[in-house]
Amino acid sequence: MKKFLKPSKLTWIIFFTIIFIVILNAITINAFNFGSEILMGIFFFIPLAFFKFMGLDISAKTGWLEIPTLLGNILVIFFDIVLVYLISFMIFWLFNEFKKERTLKITSHFPASKKVVFELLKDFKTLKKIAYPYITFKPLDDNENFTWEKGKISVFKTKLFGIIPFGIHKINVIEFNDKKIYTNEQNTYVKIWNHEILLKELSKKETKYTDIVQINAGWKTYFVYIWAKFFYKHRQKKWIKMIRDICD
């Protein structure tokens, strides 16, 4: 409620932009094709219908057209100002929701011991295999024969689906052991992509594997978050298939 009563600068910018478009449309009589029919419906006929529903007769008929009285014009303008403010606030709220930092958590049971899973995790080629085709990683130094370890920093050129350039991706390994792996990651378009992997052995032939990913990409956060949900589900499915192929 406090945010609603004390709007941000962005809310006011959106508010006055909508007001400007409505006024410009009215003055130019749709000369610039801003969609006058839609605007007329929203800012003229809806207020009239609303007040009529409330039992207030604020218009007079001129042929087939209903024209607001003086009181009607005042009420319609007031209604429109409140409506535009509500629209502006909702746009601002949605903008904040889209850019809010998000965390996803996805868990699967892998048909192998924790030792087998951890050994596979060490190899960069495992990441390359399970990430394909959602994203491809190409080391800037062209060296793909390496293993992950605590303190290692690696930089990659990435592409979505092997086609769309996704900038430079940096992985900084903060923790790497058979219980927990934690990396600080970021790339050209995603400023925070922190990834945590938790391993818990349930038996000699079953390991609980969990991906926890913290994402912050500004206004792109929500879209990256949705993509990441599909991506990590895909990764875990590829993991299970790869393990089965190895064990068989």
N, C-alpha and C positions, 0 to 999 in steps of 0.2 A: 504493500500500500504506500509506503514511504517513497519508493521509486516511481510509483504512479503519480503522486502529488508533486514530486520534485524531479521532473524529467531531465534527462541528459541533454547535452548540446546536440548530439546526433538526432535525438527525438525531435527537437525543435527544427533542425535542418530538414528532416523528412516532412514535418508538419508544414513548413512554409513552402517547400517544393511542391507539395500536393496542392496547396492553396493557389500558388502561382500558376500551375497547370490548369486548374479549374477556371480561374479568372481569365487567363489568356485564351482559353477555349471559348469562354462566353463572349469576350470582346471580339475575337476574330471570326466568330460564328463558324467554327470548324475549318477555317481557311488552312490551318496547318495539320488538320486531320488527327487531332489528339483523341478521337473516339468520343464525340459529343453525345451520341445516343446512350452510351454506357454511363458517362458522367451525368447526363440529364436524369437517367433513371436512379442513380445512386444519390445525387445531391438535390433532386427536386421532387420526383414522384414518390420515392421512399419516405421522405419526411411527411409529405401530404397524407400518404396512406397510414403512416404511424399515428399522426394526430387524429385522423378520422377514426381509426381503431380505438383511440383513447376517448372518443366521444366529443372531440373539439372540431367544430366546423370552421375552418380557417380559410376557406376558398369560396369563390363565386364562379358559377359556370358562364362561359362565354362561348356559345355554340357547343361544340363537343369538348372544348378545352376547359380545364379547371384552373383559374388564376387565383393565387393567394391574395387575401386581403392585406391591409397594412400590418395588422397583427400577425397574419399568417406569414408574411415576408420576414418579420422579425423572428418568429419562432423557427421558421425554416433555416434562416441564417445561423441561429443559435444551435439548432440541431446539427447542421453541417459542420460547425466549428467543433462540437463535441465529437462527432463522427470521425472527422479528420484527425483529431487528437488521438482517439482510440486506435485508428488505423496506424498512425505514426508510432504509437507506443508498442503495438503488436509487432510491427516491422522491426523496431529496435530490440524487442524481447527475443524475436526469432533470430536476429543477427547474433545476439549474445549467446543464445542456445547453440547455434551452429559453431561458434568459435570456442565454446567451453572445452577445457581439457577433459579427455575421456580415457577410461581404462577398460580394457576388455580382458576377459579370463576364459580360456577354453581348455578343457581337460579331456584326455583320452587314456585308455588302458592299452599299453603296448604289449604284444605277445612275446616278451623277452625279458631277461634279467636286467637289473639296473646297470650291471657291468657292461653288457653288450650295447645298451642304449648310450651309455656315457662314452664308450670307445668310438661309436659312430659320430657322436656330437663333436668330438675333437677335430674331426676332419672337415675342412672347408668344403670339400666336394659333396658332402652330405647336404649342406645348406644349399648349394647350387642345384642339387638334384631335387630336393623337396620343394624349393621355391618356384621351380619352372612349372608352367609357363607364366604364372602371375607376374613374376619379376625375375630379371636376370642380373647377375652380379659379375662384373669383370674387373679384377684388380688392376689398379692403375700401373702397378709395376709388372703386370702380366704373369706374376708368380701365383699359380693355383695349387702348388704342392706345399701346403703349410697346415699346421694344426693350431687350434685356438689355445690360448693360455692366459692366465691372469696378467694384466698389464699390456697385452698386445693391442696395438692400434692399427686398423686396416682401413684403406680407402678404396672405394669401388665406383665404377661407372655403372649406372643402373638403367634398365629399360623395362617399362611395363609391357608384359606379354611379348617381350623380346623385340618390340617395334618402337614404342613411344618413349622417347628420352625422359628419364626421371631424375636427372641431375647426378650429382656426386653424393655418395652415401658413405658416412664415416661410422665405424664401429669401434668403440673403446671397451675392452673387456675389463670389468671392474672385479668380478668374482668368477672363479671357474673351478668347481669341484663336483663330486658325484651326488651332491644333494641339491646344490643351487648354482645356477649360472646367471650372472647379471651383466648386462651391457648397456652403456650409454650410447645411443645412436641418434644420428640426425642426418638430414640431407638438404638439398637445395630448396625443397618445398615443404619439408616437415622439420621444424626446429627441435622438437622433442619426440624421440621414438625409443623410449627406454624399454628394454625387453628382459623379462625374468623367466627362467625355466626352472621348474621344481621337479625333482625326481624322487619317487617313493616306491621302494620295492615291496610288492605285495606277496610275491612268491618267486621262486627261481625261474618261472616262466611268465611272469606278469609284472609290469612296472606302470605305476600311475605317473603320467606325464602332463604337466600343466604349463601353458603359456600365459603369462600376464604381461600385457603391453600397455604402456602409458603413452598417449598420443596428444600432441599439441601442434597444430598447423595453422593457427590463426583462424580466419573465416573458413578455411578449408577443412577444419578439424572433423566435422561431422561426416563429410564425404570420404575422407581418409579412413575414419573409424569404420564406416560401412564396408569399404573395400577390404580393410584389415580383417574384419570378421570372416569374410569369405576366404581370404588368403590363409589365415591360420587354421581354419577348418580343413582347407585343401592340404596344407602342410602336414597336418596330423594324419590325414587319410593316406598321403604319400608315405609317411613314416611307417604306418602299419603294413602297407603293401611291401615296402622295401624290406622290413624285418622278416615278413613271411617268406619273401623270396630268398633271403639269406639263410634262414633257418631250415627251409625245405631243401 
